[in-house]
Every structure is written in structure tokens, then in C-alpha cells.
Amino acid sequence: MKRPNIPQTDSIQELTHFWDAHDLTDFENELEQVGNLSLNGKS
């Protein structure tokens, strides 16, 4: 069975449907570490 690709979208609804049906550990090789992430717009 072919594993689907992680969707390249900004749609919260589409991502929610995808992750409800898939397990993050199945995609460990596709994940990448990010540096300092600021959610409030300040560094």
C-alpha cells in the first residue's frame, strides 16, 4: 500500500482531516527540525 504525501497546504481543515487519518510516526523521515519559532511575531 502506497503511503500518501503530507499535504502542502495552509488549510487547517485539510490538515486536520489528513492527521485524523494518519500517524505522525509514519512520516518521521519527512520531518525536519526548525530553529527558533516565534508565534507572537517577536524574535
ChimeraX attribute file (.defattr): number of C-alpha atoms within 10 A of each C-alpha:
attribute: neighborCount
match mode: 1-to-1
recipient: residues
	/A:1	3
	/A:2	4
	/A:3	8
	/A:4	9
	/A:5	9
	/A:6	14
	/A:7	11
	/A:8	8
	/A:9	9
	/A:10	8
	/A:11	9
	/A:12	9
	/A:13	9
	/A:14	13
	/A:15	15
	/A:16	11
	/A:17	10
	/A:18	15
	/A:19	12
	/A:20	9
	/A:21	8
	/A:22	14
	/A:23	10
	/A:24	10
	/A:25	9
	/A:26	9
	/A:27	13
	/A:28	9
	/A:29	7
	/A:30	10
	/A:31	10
	/A:32	7
	/A:33	5
	/A:34	6
	/A:35	6
	/A:36	7
	/A:37	9
	/A:38	8
	/A:39	7
	/A:40	6
	/A:41	6
	/A:42	6
	/A:43	7
